[in-house]
Amino acid sequence: MIRTLLIPIAALMMAAAPMHAQDRAAGRERAPEDAATRAKRRTEHMRNTLQLTEDQVARVQAVNLKFAEAMEAAREQDKAQRDAKRQEMRAAYDADLKAVLTPEQYERLLEQRRKQTEKREARPAHERPEHPE
């Protein structure tokens, strides 16, 4: 009797474990926050964990906002530098290919790229692969 109950219970437990792991992984994904939201969330966390006074909360909020805005600006600057480097590398790559390919082959390559870009842009945003910034 116990054995007949034990087998279904064990199977149920094994089936539930992956579902629980999926729920936790899905919960970790957050939408990107702006600097003000990030600073407010950080300040609230510090208020609760450090028992800040109201004066400290206001001052910590200002410090957190200043830091969050500086980090966001640095991230954007890094993105601009990455984009510039990527364009530079693409230009060098294209120049090397152009030296190897015939003019007709190079034109076909450019046409393939245009079609691929159109195809990618035609897809709905939720189906496009995300590229971490």
C-alpha positions as CSV (number, residue, x, y, z in Angstrom):
1,M,0.0,0.0,0.0
2,I,2.7,2.4,1.0
3,R,4.7,1.5,-2.1
4,T,1.8,2.2,-4.4
5,L,1.4,5.7,-2.9
6,L,5.1,6.4,-2.8
7,I,5.7,5.9,-6.6
8,P,3.1,8.5,-7.7
9,I,4.2,11.0,-5.1
10,A,7.8,10.6,-6.2
11,A,6.8,11.1,-9.8
12,L,4.8,14.2,-8.9
13,M,7.7,15.7,-7.0
14,M,10.1,15.1,-9.9
15,A,7.7,16.7,-12.3
16,A,7.2,19.8,-10.1
17,A,10.9,20.6,-9.7
18,P,11.5,21.8,-13.3
19,M,8.3,23.9,-13.2
20,H,9.5,25.6,-10.0
21,A,12.9,26.4,-11.6
22,Q,11.2,27.9,-14.6
23,D,9.1,30.2,-12.5
24,R,12.1,31.5,-10.7
25,A,14.1,32.1,-13.9
26,A,11.2,34.0,-15.4
27,G,10.9,36.1,-12.3
28,R,14.5,37.3,-12.6
29,E,14.0,39.0,-15.9
30,R,13.2,42.6,-15.4
31,A,12.4,45.4,-17.8
32,P,15.2,48.0,-18.1
33,E,14.8,50.8,-15.6
34,D,15.6,54.4,-16.0
35,A,18.1,56.1,-13.6
36,A,15.4,57.6,-11.4
37,T,13.6,54.3,-10.9
38,R,16.8,52.5,-10.2
39,A,17.8,55.2,-7.7
40,K,14.4,55.1,-6.0
41,R,14.5,51.3,-5.7
42,R,18.0,51.3,-4.3
43,T,17.1,54.1,-1.8
44,E,14.0,52.2,-0.6
45,H,16.1,49.1,-0.1
46,M,18.7,51.1,1.9
47,R,15.9,52.7,3.9
48,N,14.5,49.3,5.0
49,T,17.8,47.6,5.6
50,L,19.7,50.5,7.3
51,Q,16.8,52.2,9.1
52,L,17.6,55.6,7.6
53,T,16.2,58.8,9.0
54,E,14.0,61.0,6.7
55,D,16.9,63.4,6.3
56,Q,19.2,60.5,5.4
57,V,16.6,59.1,2.9
58,A,16.6,62.5,1.0
59,R,20.3,62.7,0.9
60,V,20.8,59.1,0.0
61,Q,18.2,59.5,-2.8
62,A,20.2,62.4,-4.2
63,V,23.5,60.3,-4.1
64,N,21.8,57.3,-5.6
65,L,20.3,59.4,-8.4
66,K,23.6,61.1,-9.2
67,F,25.3,57.7,-9.3
68,A,22.6,56.1,-11.5
69,E,22.6,58.9,-14.0
70,A,26.4,58.8,-14.2
71,M,26.3,55.0,-14.8
72,E,23.7,55.4,-17.4
73,A,25.8,58.1,-19.2
74,A,28.9,55.8,-19.0
75,R,26.9,52.9,-20.4
76,E,25.6,55.1,-23.3
77,Q,29.2,56.4,-23.9
78,D,30.5,52.8,-24.0
79,K,27.6,51.9,-26.4
80,A,28.6,54.8,-28.7
81,Q,32.3,53.7,-28.6
82,R,31.2,50.1,-29.4
83,D,29.1,51.2,-32.3
84,A,31.9,53.3,-33.7
85,K,34.3,50.4,-33.4
86,R,31.8,48.0,-35.0
87,Q,31.4,50.4,-37.9
88,E,35.1,50.7,-38.3
89,M,35.6,47.0,-38.3
90,R,32.7,46.5,-40.8
91,A,34.3,49.0,-43.2
92,A,37.7,47.2,-43.0
93,Y,35.9,43.9,-43.5
94,D,34.1,45.2,-46.5
95,A,37.3,46.7,-48.0
96,D,39.0,43.3,-47.6
97,L,36.1,41.5,-49.3
98,K,35.9,44.1,-52.1
99,A,39.6,43.3,-52.8
100,V,38.8,39.6,-53.1
101,L,35.4,39.6,-54.8
102,T,34.5,40.6,-58.4
103,P,32.3,43.7,-58.7
104,E,29.3,41.4,-59.5
105,Q,30.0,39.2,-56.5
106,Y,30.3,42.2,-54.2
107,E,27.0,43.7,-55.5
108,R,25.3,40.3,-54.8
109,L,26.7,40.3,-51.3
110,L,25.3,43.8,-50.7
111,E,22.0,42.8,-52.1
112,Q,21.9,39.7,-49.8
113,R,22.6,42.0,-46.9
114,R,19.8,44.4,-47.9
115,K,17.3,41.5,-48.1
116,Q,18.4,40.1,-44.8
117,T,18.0,43.6,-43.2
118,E,14.5,43.9,-44.7
119,K,13.6,40.5,-43.5
120,R,14.9,41.2,-40.0
121,E,13.0,44.5,-39.8
122,A,9.8,43.0,-41.0
123,R,9.6,40.6,-38.1
124,P,7.7,41.8,-35.0
125,A,9.9,43.2,-32.3
126,H,9.1,40.3,-29.9
127,E,10.4,37.8,-32.4
128,R,13.8,39.5,-32.9
129,P,16.8,38.2,-31.0
130,E,17.9,40.5,-28.2
131,H,21.4,41.8,-28.2
132,P,22.8,42.7,-24.8
133,E,24.0,46.2,-24.5
